[in-house]
Amino acid sequence: NNKQKFRNIKNYKTLKNYLNKVNPEIIFHLAAQSLVKKSYKNPRDTFETNCIGTMNILDISMNLKKLKSLIIITSDKCYKNMERKSGYSENDELGGADPYSASKAAAENIFNSYLNLANFKPVSFGLASARAGNVIGGGDWSEDRIIPDFIKSLQKKKPFIIRSQNAVRPWQHIFDLLNGYLILGKKLYANPKKYSGSWNFGPNNKKDLKVLEIIKYLKTKMNVKKKFIIKKDKKLKETLFLKLISQKSNKYLGWKTKLNTFQALDLTAKWFNSYLKKENIIDFSRKQVNEFYND
């Protein structure tokens, strides 16, 4: 059945009825309020979606008879900001100053509490959380994200505003990240006890690029001349340096990124160039997916 079904994860009753009806074997929980800036404007909705919604998924899943794998997707921003250039591993302290980061840290604590429930109530499925962020790739139109905002400025023929030019993030392509999630789901399915727990998915970059470097490279690859304005938002406090240590995923899942940052940017630039030229973007997207897995 290829039909999409929409349910509100904050509504326990309707979500429970739907999941009981479907009785799934694998669940990937990606639903979230995922924007830092929006979390300042509406913290209540952010906490309700990211915390209560996650709790609802976990609680309902405890009674799903066929479930084998449940992967809770949180964020690299669940870690307490130490501006640590060496990066963060799965055992580092959780926390967040802004509502979005705090909600993701809270979601991880909720996840851990349900993971520990397995000691008191037999659980037959694998339960994992996945921490990643700053994904790039074609088709991303979210607000307040560096590349989508750049593309929108091209479409609208307006100056592009850079909020934090020196910020470093674990940039990685969506294909690499989803490949990691799929590997984790498969491992959980076959061996739930061994692979339950938290997992980082971050790139193995030799060079960590800053926001300004990302935009300059993208401009070159898209062959556009675009003026940009550097305008720091003094009200918005964000982590300057964010990096994940993914040795656990590398070693035990056999996962690592296939694409370095420049290759990821190349694929992203090609997708948006195709889109702006009004080519058949569905065919182009499938071509990129096939090339990634056949490489």
URWOPE-V633503 format. One record per pair of residues at least 24 apart in sequence whose ideal C-beta (glycine too) atoms are under 6 Angstrom apart, sorted by the first residue. I is the first residue (numbers start at 1). GAP is how many residues later the second one is. If there is no record, write none. Layout:
BEGIN
I_GAP / I_GAP
END
This chain:
BEGIN
9_44 / 9_47 / 10_38 / 10_42 / 10_43 / 12_44 / 15_41 / 16_44 / 19_41 / 23_43 / 25_41 / 25_43 / 26_43 / 26_159 / 27_43 / 28_43 / 29_28 / 29_43 / 30_43 / 35_109 / 36_62 / 36_64 / 37_107 / 39_59 / 39_60 / 39_61 / 43_56 / 46_53 / 46_54 / 46_57 / 47_56 / 50_53 / 50_57 / 51_52 / 51_55 / 51_56 / 54_53 / 54_56 / 55_55 / 58_56 / 67_58 / 68_57 / 68_121 / 69_57 / 69_116 / 69_119 / 69_120 / 70_55 / 70_57 / 71_57 / 71_59 / 71_113 / 71_114 / 72_39 / 72_57 / 73_57 / 74_30 / 74_33 / 74_34 / 74_55 / 74_57 / 75_29 / 75_58 / 76_55 / 76_56 / 76_57 / 76_166 / 76_168 / 77_24 / 77_27 / 78_26 / 78_27 / 78_30 / 78_53 / 81_158 / 83_158 / 85_156 / 87_156 / 87_157 / 87_158 / 88_156 / 89_156 / 90_108 / 90_110 / 90_158 / 125_67 / 126_62 / 126_66 / 126_69 / 126_70 / 127_69 / 128_56 / 128_60 / 128_68 / 129_69 / 130_69 / 130_71 / 131_69 / 132_45 / 132_69 / 134_35 / 134_36 / 134_37 / 135_39 / 135_42 / 136_35 / 136_128 / 136_132 / 137_36 / 137_37 / 137_131 / 138_130 / 138_133 / 146_65 / 151_121 / 159_68 / 159_70 / 160_66 / 160_68 / 161_68 / 161_70 / 162_66 / 162_68 / 163_70 / 164_47 / 165_46 / 165_47 / 165_65 / 166_44 / 167_44 / 167_73 / 168_40 / 168_42 / 168_73 / 169_73 / 170_32 / 170_33 / 170_73 / 170_74 / 171_90 / 172_31 / 172_85 / 173_86 / 173_91 / 173_94 / 175_117 / 176_81 / 176_82 / 176_83 / 177_24 / 180_75 / 183_70 / 183_72 / 199_50 / 200_44 / 200_46 / 201_48 / 202_42 / 202_44 / 203_54 / 204_52 / 204_53 / 205_56 / 209_52 / 217_48 / 218_47 / 218_51 / 221_48 / 222_47 / 222_51
END
